[in-house]
Amino acid sequence: MKKFVYTLSLLCFFVTSSFAQDANAAESQELTKREKRQLKKETKKKEKELKRAKKNQPTIKIGEVPIQEEGDPPGISVDAKLNLSDEPNENKKNPVKIQRGMSLSYGLISLIDLSSGSLAFSSGGWTQNRAGTFFASSAQSWDIFYNQYRLAKSSFWLRTGASIEWSVLDFGSSNYISTFDQSSESGVGVTVTQDASIDRRRSRLVTSYFEIPLELIFNGSRDGDRGLTVGIGGYLGLRTQTARKMRFDDPTGAGPVNEVRYNSFYQNPFIYGLSVRLGYGDIFVKGKVALIPMFQQDLINPVPYQAASVTLGIDLL
């Protein structure tokens, strides 16, 4: 019996010792893992501090080869680098490649005779019999949208889009534009009729065009819409509507009369010409001159004048 108790005691001792050793091994392994994590954190922290110190250290980047100066103690080098490459600074924002928006402009329009070789504005009658006089007029333009594309990495842009232009020719209080049909031999034509019997408050010819402009723009800013802007180009348009608008007092005393007559007035259905632009920021001045007469030339009284306008505008959006 005593031998059995003694044997059982030895067995319990060995089992207890084995469990204790396993627990100590697991605890030491856990401590090792914690130490590794802590060491990893400290290493990362030191690496970050070294990177910050390296960034804040004043260096002259002239190249990628470090230059060791004489007299420096061993292990210490002067971090002076020459960088002659054309690579841009990483912190510098990339230049804008496309500009989109819309614009509005308003100005003056007149008729000039390019066929005579003179750019003088018309100041007298515009028909063969000098029936009427040409007065001050206005021009309005609305660029429904425009897209401006940077050419490669240069300061030049290509601008195009779609626009609507209204040209208003004002004939004064005693004149109005009209068409006539004399005979099959004489043909048809358009003329300015003088009639002082009625005092007209308004006598205008309003023409609207749908145009597609194309301009080469120079602008040195990153966005393409700051600083000085210079542009040159052309445009192609389609006449969409022509109307004669008159306002006068009824001779019988019935009150003011607004008369609107829609007619082509023998105008050319298409228009094309040249344009120039000068601006600063979003404000610009634009000049346009048509290379085709406003009215058809196969009439009995041809009107050889082209439309020329100067407008002041603003780019929106």
C-alpha positions in Angstrom: 0.0 0.0 0.0 2.8 2.4 0.9 4.5 1.6 -2.5 1.3 2.5 -4.3 0.9 5.9 -2.6 4.5 6.7 -3.2 4.2 5.9 -6.9 1.0 8.0 -7.3 2.8 10.9 -5.6 5.7 10.8 -8.0 3.3 10.6 -11.0 1.4 13.7 -9.8 4.7 15.6 -9.3 5.8 14.9 -12.9 2.4 15.9 -14.4 2.4 19.2 -12.4 6.0 20.0 -13.4 5.1 19.4 -17.1 2.2 21.8 -17.0 4.2 24.4 -15.2 7.0 24.2 -17.9 4.4 24.5 -20.7 2.8 27.6 -19.0 6.2 29.2 -18.6 7.1 28.5 -22.2 3.8 30.0 -23.5 4.3 33.0 -21.3 7.9 33.5 -22.5 6.7 33.1 -26.1 3.9 35.8 -25.5 6.5 38.1 -24.1 8.7 37.6 -27.1 5.8 38.5 -29.5 5.1 41.7 -27.5 8.8 42.6 -27.6 8.8 42.1 -31.4 5.7 44.3 -31.9 7.2 47.0 -29.7 10.5 46.8 -31.5 8.7 47.1 -34.8 6.8 50.2 -33.7 9.9 51.8 -32.4 11.8 51.0 -35.7 9.0 52.6 -37.8 8.9 55.6 -35.6 12.6 56.1 -36.0 12.4 55.7 -39.7 9.7 58.4 -39.9 11.8 60.8 -37.8 14.7 60.2 -40.0 12.6 61.0 -43.1 11.3 64.2 -41.6 14.8 65.3 -40.6 16.0 64.6 -44.1 13.2 66.6 -45.6 13.8 69.6 -43.3 17.6 69.4 -44.0 18.5 72.2 -46.4 19.8 70.8 -49.6 20.6 72.2 -53.0 19.3 69.8 -55.7 21.6 70.2 -58.7 22.0 66.5 -59.6 21.6 63.1 -58.2 25.3 62.6 -57.2 26.3 63.6 -53.7 29.4 65.7 -53.4 31.9 65.0 -50.6 33.7 68.2 -49.6 37.2 68.2 -48.2 37.6 68.5 -44.5 34.4 66.8 -43.6 34.7 64.2 -40.8 34.4 60.6 -41.8 30.9 59.3 -42.2 29.5 62.8 -42.8 28.6 64.0 -46.3 27.2 67.2 -47.7 23.9 66.4 -49.3 24.2 68.9 -52.2 22.6 67.7 -55.4 22.5 69.1 -58.9 19.3 68.4 -60.8 19.5 69.5 -64.4 16.5 67.5 -65.6 13.3 69.2 -66.9 11.1 67.2 -64.5 8.5 69.4 -62.8 8.3 69.8 -59.0 6.1 67.1 -57.5 4.4 69.7 -55.3 3.5 71.9 -58.4 0.0 71.3 -59.7 -0.4 69.9 -63.2 -1.5 72.5 -65.7 -5.2 72.4 -66.8 -5.7 70.8 -70.2 -9.3 71.7 -71.0 -11.4 74.8 -70.1 -15.2 74.8 -70.5 -17.7 77.6 -70.1 -20.0 80.1 -71.7 -19.6 83.9 -72.5 -21.7 86.9 -73.2 -20.7 90.0 -75.2 -22.3 93.3 -76.4 -21.0 96.0 -78.7 -21.4 97.9 -81.9 -21.8 96.7 -85.5 -21.4 98.6 -88.8 -21.0 97.9 -92.5 -17.7 98.2 -94.4 -16.9 97.9 -98.0 -13.9 95.5 -98.5 -14.4 95.4 -102.2 -13.1 99.0 -102.5 -10.0 98.2 -100.6 -11.0 100.5 -97.8 -11.9 99.7 -94.2 -13.8 102.9 -93.8 -17.2 102.5 -92.1 -20.3 103.3 -94.2 -21.5 106.8 -93.3 -23.8 107.6 -96.3 -26.4 105.9 -98.4 -25.9 102.3 -99.1 -27.8 101.9 -102.4 -27.1 103.2 -105.9 -29.6 106.0 -105.6 -28.5 106.8 -102.1 -32.1 106.5 -100.8 -31.2 106.1 -97.2 -28.7 106.7 -94.5 -27.0 104.1 -92.3 -27.1 104.8 -88.5 -25.6 103.4 -85.3 -26.3 99.8 -84.7 -25.6 97.1 -82.1 -24.3 93.5 -81.9 -24.9 90.9 -79.2 -23.4 87.5 -78.9 -24.0 84.5 -76.6 -21.5 81.7 -76.7 -23.8 78.8 -75.7 -20.7 76.8 -74.7 -17.0 76.9 -75.5 -14.2 74.3 -75.1 -10.7 75.5 -74.8 -8.0 72.8 -75.3 -4.3 73.2 -74.4 -1.9 72.3 -77.2 0.5 69.8 -75.7 2.3 71.5 -72.7 2.5 74.9 -74.3 0.8 78.2 -73.6 -1.3 77.9 -76.7 -5.0 76.8 -76.7 -7.5 75.9 -79.4 -10.9 77.4 -78.6 -14.2 76.3 -80.3 -17.8 75.9 -79.4 -21.2 77.2 -80.6 -22.7 80.7 -80.4 -25.7 82.7 -81.3 -25.2 86.3 -82.6 -27.8 89.0 -83.1 -26.9 91.9 -85.4 -29.2 95.0 -85.3 -29.1 97.6 -88.1 -30.9 100.8 -87.1 -32.2 103.0 -89.9 -33.4 106.0 -87.8 -36.8 107.6 -87.6 -37.5 108.5 -91.2 -36.0 105.4 -93.0 -36.9 101.7 -93.3 -35.6 98.8 -95.3 -37.8 97.2 -97.9 -37.7 94.8 -100.9 -39.0 95.5 -104.4 -39.9 93.6 -107.5 -40.0 95.8 -110.6 -40.2 93.4 -113.5 -38.7 90.2 -114.9 -36.2 92.2 -116.8 -35.1 94.5 -114.0 -35.2 91.8 -111.3 -35.6 92.2 -107.5 -33.7 94.1 -104.9 -33.5 95.5 -101.4 -33.4 99.2 -100.7 -33.7 101.8 -97.9 -36.8 103.9 -98.3 -37.0 107.4 -97.0 -40.4 108.4 -95.6 -40.7 111.3 -93.3 -44.5 111.3 -93.1 -44.4 108.9 -90.1 -42.2 109.6 -87.1 -40.8 106.1 -86.3 -39.5 105.5 -82.8 -37.8 102.4 -84.0 -36.8 101.1 -87.5 -34.5 98.1 -87.3 -33.4 95.0 -89.2 -32.6 92.2 -86.7 -30.7 89.2 -88.0 -29.7 86.2 -85.9 -26.9 83.7 -86.8 -25.9 80.3 -85.4 -22.1 80.3 -85.5 -19.2 77.9 -84.9 -16.0 79.8 -84.0 -12.4 78.5 -84.1 -9.6 80.5 -82.4 -6.0 80.0 -81.5 -5.5 81.5 -78.0 -2.3 82.4 -76.2 -2.5 82.4 -72.4 0.5 81.6 -70.2 -1.4 80.8 -67.0 -1.9 77.4 -65.5 -5.7 77.5 -65.8 -5.8 79.3 -69.2 -8.2 82.0 -68.0 -5.9 84.3 -66.0 -3.7 87.2 -67.1 -3.3 88.4 -70.6 -5.1 86.6 -73.4 -4.5 87.1 -77.2 -6.4 85.2 -79.9 -6.9 85.1 -83.6 -9.2 82.9 -85.7 -12.4 82.7 -87.7 -16.0 81.7 -87.7 -18.6 80.1 -89.9 -22.3 80.8 -89.4 -25.8 80.1 -90.7 -28.5 82.7 -90.8 -31.5 81.5 -88.7 -33.9 84.5 -88.8 -34.3 88.0 -90.2 -37.0 90.5 -89.1 -37.8 94.1 -89.7 -39.1 95.8 -86.5 -40.8 99.2 -86.6 -42.5 101.1 -83.8 -44.5 104.3 -84.6 -47.7 106.2 -83.6 -50.8 105.4 -85.6 -51.7 108.4 -87.8 -55.3 108.1 -86.8 -54.5 108.4 -83.1 -55.2 104.8 -82.2 -51.9 104.6 -80.2 -48.5 103.1 -80.7 -48.0 100.4 -83.4 -45.4 97.6 -83.3 -44.9 96.1 -86.7 -42.7 93.0 -87.2 -42.1 91.6 -90.7 -40.2 88.3 -91.1 -38.4 88.1 -94.4 -35.0 87.1 -95.7 -34.6 90.6 -97.3 -32.3 88.8 -99.8 -29.6 88.2 -97.2 -27.0 85.5 -97.8 -27.9 82.3 -95.9 -24.3 81.8 -94.7 -21.7 84.0 -93.2 -18.0 83.5 -92.5 -15.1 85.8 -91.5 -12.1 86.5 -89.2 -12.0 87.4 -85.6 -9.4 88.7 -83.0 -9.5 88.7 -79.3 -7.7 90.6 -76.5 -8.6 90.0 -72.9 -7.4 90.0 -69.3 -8.8 87.4 -67.0 -12.5 86.8 -67.8 -13.0 90.1 -69.6 -12.2 90.4 -73.3 -12.7 92.7 -76.3 -13.5 90.9 -79.6 -13.5 92.2 -83.1 -15.1 90.4 -86.1 -15.3 91.1 -89.8 -17.3 89.1 -92.3 -15.6 88.2 -95.6 -19.0 87.8 -97.4 -21.5 90.6 -98.1 -24.6 90.6 -95.8 -26.9 90.8 -98.9 -26.9 88.9 -102.1 -25.0 90.4 -105.0 -27.3 89.3 -107.9 -29.8 92.1 -107.1 -30.8 95.2 -109.1 -29.3 97.3 -106.3 -26.5 95.2 -104.8 -25.3 96.1 -101.3 -21.6 95.2 -101.2 -21.1 95.9 -97.5 -19.8 93.3 -95.0 -20.7 93.4 -91.3 -17.9 94.3 -88.8 -18.4 94.4 -85.1 -16.5 95.2 -81.9 -17.9 93.8 -78.6 -17.0 93.7 -74.9 -17.6 90.4 -73.2 -17.1 88.2 -70.2 -16.4 84.5 -69.8 -18.7 82.7 -67.4 -18.5 79.4 -65.5 
